[in-house]
Amino acid sequence: MGIKVAKFGGSSLADVEQFKKVRSIVMMDEERRYIVPSAPGKRHSSDHKITDLLYLCQEHAQKGIPFGEIFELISTRYLEIVEGLGLSLDLVPILEDIREKILGGYSAEYTASRGEYLNGLILAEYLDYEFVDPADIIFFTQSGTYDAQATVQAVRETLRKVERAVIPGFYGSRPDGGIQTFSRGGSDITGAIIAQAVKADLYENWTDVSGFMMADPRIVKNPKPIKEITYKELRELAYMGANVLHEEAVFPVRQANIPINIRNTNDPEAPGTLIVPNGGNYRATGMITGIAGKKGFTVISIEKAMMNSELGFGRKLLSIIESKGISFEHMPSGIDHISLVIADNQLDGKLEDIIQDIEQQLKPDTVDITSNMALIATVGHGMANTPGISGRLFGALGKGNINVRMIAQGSGEMNIIIGVENEDFERAIKAIYYAFVD
């Protein structure tokens, strides 16, 4: 029998009905042996996430402000789930212990982690799976750095003896026994760690969407879903602002060559998006995988005759922005020309100083500044081997009367990045999308 690790997000476990959906999904496949839950998310737009309420309790406790009403909201939510599922689990003393510890000065990490902890207890009881506290198997150093070696060893030793388990996401422990949380996408990271350690055949990430879309649905109406995407393509799209899994949540399974399946708890029959180590053969000729982009860039363009013959020119230029604590996004160049594409939030009032240093140290012929720029990446694993991709892309932009201010393509030819003015951003994404999708 194979092994699947299934992580369920906050929207998947927000209330009684969602718990029932999760149980049905888990029971449909006996290979779903290790389940990683998040804390309950919002039930509706005006609702609160449990984790947000817990952080609020912590803030109140630190300031000496009573938080009883807030904690009552948390307690009521969990007790309603237990009652609605018909469980005999008594959470009252556990909730009271948590309240006392928050009041007694326990850390913010401890407080925030209790959302997943309590949901894990309920889900384990509901599924009749063993509960495994991640504090016992997921380890951090005393400084808060994730300890991969100790964690993988502990997970393997523990789960070797456990056929089926619920392991809450988001947190682990430090050597002193204190709770430590992951900084971002915590439950996603936990799921990936468990999948890597048990050498899972598949890591399922269940949420409230049926996988990734080829473009932002706020810009393109009803974009097509991405059926399959490689880890490299995913990284390219995530880097350009697409709402996909965070790199930290992908790395453990990517390292182990374990595919990830993004699925929808509310539509379990939908295949979702499969993230794989290498591209499959499903793509039709001329297809792309996805389009993503973001606004808010400035381009610094430098021209100088015989630039290519001037030893160290590029190094000096990069040293200037490094001295200001600035990183760049792209660096298109020609024989006598070089440009730096920098996010506006990186510049933060430093542009004049940078220009002054460039003029004093590099003696350029001209320095031009182009602001209000947006970057758009068109990504596809097979783009390099498909003639005409660039022609279709730029033809569509030309027909849309969209002026392309910059072009960059990686050496792997997996993406084409263009720079357009902010005001042309949405129109450009639509033009590219409809050039490739009927």
Order of alpha helices (4+ residues) and beta strands (2+ residues): beta-alpha-beta-alpha-alpha-alpha-alpha-beta-alpha-beta-beta-beta-alpha-beta-beta-alpha-alpha-beta-beta-beta-alpha-beta-alpha-alpha-beta-alpha-beta-beta-alpha
